[in-house]
Structure formats: structure tokens, C-alpha cells
Amino acid sequence: MSKIEELPSRFELLKKMPKNAVCAEIGVLGGDFASQIYAVTSPKKLHLIDPWKHETDGAFSLADENFPQEDFDAMHRNISKSLGFRPQVEIHRGYSCDVLKDFDDDYFDWVYLDACHWYEEVKKDLLMLLRKVKPQGWICGHDYQIEPGHQGSGVMRAVNEIINDGFAKMVYIDSERWVSYGLKKCHYPIIRYV
């Protein structure tokens, strides 16, 4: 098994991603990280995917990031003004799996996943991304840690299952408080012999 490289920040993780690539950020919120993705990786195409929607029921209705709808609308307007005018950037307002199903399989060179962190949602996103990311492409994301009361523990569980099933291998991890990860998608599942 290869050693996992620890990086100081997710900004450094961005530097490891392919330049002039087709990529996506899933879970854009205010767009700060989207701006970094654009500046650091000079993408051929950057897809920004987020519903920017206040939830009134379900697990996400209890999340800290469930802002009033007016705030979400303002975030969407701001990201549209700051990045949406660039021809390389396409903004998709909708839930991740609903938006992703419209892309061809093996479309993305890499993605950064920072959407809903509940286990079931992360697992659905990861399974979809295994189809939509090119062989040997990258699936990166945020909040890979176990912290009592923090929804990020669902991220860790889902990511670890994808790794243990042999669909991807962990290559990068950062040392920020809210840990980011970098998975290299395997062309075929890794076969484990006992």
C-alpha cells in the first residue's frame, strides 16, 4: 500500500490537481473555494453545483449551513457575478445527484465534494462520482474526520467504504481542522487477496 502524503492545507491539495482540466466543486456555498479552484488550477471547464436552497424538513434542515433562503439567493447572485461571467465556469443550481446524472460518464478530470455530509448523501454522491470521474481521475472532498456531534463522521465512513471496496485509493490528506482528502479513482476495483 502506498503512503498517504499529508499536505498543510486544502489550498496545497488544489496545487496537486491537474491544470487546464474539466472539474467541479459540489457544494459551493459562498464561492470562496470556487474562486481558489479557478485561480490555482486554470480550469478548461469548472462546474459549480449547489442547490442554494433552505431546507424545511429532513436532516439538512438541522444543519448549521441551512441559512435563510434570502441568504442562499444572495450567495448564488454573488458567485454568478464573481465567476459566472467567465466562459470556463458553468453554474448549476440543483442537488448534486440530480445535476450529475446529466453529465456523461468519465467526464470530469477531478471533483471537490463538500455538499451534504450525512453518510447516506455522501455515499450517493461518491457512487455517482465513481461513474462521472475519468479512470485515474480525482475525487477530493472536505470534512474527513470523526468529531463528536459533527456530521463529518459520515464523510469519513462513506469515503472509507469506497476505499475498502477498492474503487479509489487515498493519496492526499491535509492537516487542517476540517480535513480534506484526495482520492485517486482506480480504473478497476482493486482486488484484495486474503
C-alpha positions, 0 to 999 in steps of 0.5 A, a space after each residue: 500500500 502506498 503512503 498517504 502524503 499529508 499536505 498543510 492545507 486544502 489550498 496545497 491539495 488544489 496545487 496537486 490537481 491537474 491544470 487546464 482540466 474539466 472539474 467541479 466543486 459540489 457544494 459551493 456555498 459562498 464561492 470562496 473555494 470556487 474562486 481558489 479552484 479557478 485561480 490555482 488550477 486554470 480550469 478548461 471547464 469548472 462546474 459549480 453545483 449547489 442547490 442554494 436552497 433552505 431546507 424545511 424538513 429532513 436532516 439538512 434542515 438541522 444543519 448549521 449551513 441551512 441559512 435563510 433562503 434570502 441568504 442562499 439567493 444572495 450567495 448564488 447572485 454573488 458567485 454568478 457575478 464573481 465567476 459566472 461571467 467567465 466562459 470556463 465556469 458553468 453554474 448549476 443550481 440543483 442537488 448534486 445527484 440530480 445535476 450529475 446524472 446529466 453529465 456523461 460518464 468519465 467526464 470530469 478530470 477531478 471533483 471537490 465534494 463538500 455538499 451534504 455530509 450525512 453518510 447516506 448523501 455522501 455515499 450517493 454522491 461518491 457512487 455517482 462520482 465513481 461513474 462521472 470521474 475519468 479512470 485515474 481521475 480525482 475525487 477530493 472532498 472536505 470534512 474527513 474526520 470523526 468529531 463528536 456531534 459533527 456530521 463529518 463522521 459520515 464523510 469519513 465512513 462513506 469515503 472509507 467504504 469506497 476505499 475498502 471496496 477498492 474503487 479509489 485509493 487515498 493519496 492526499 490528506 491535509 492537516 487542517 481542522 476540517 480535513 480534506 482528502 484526495 482520492 485517486 479513482 482506480 480504473 478497476 476495483 482493486 482486488 484484495 487477496 486474503 
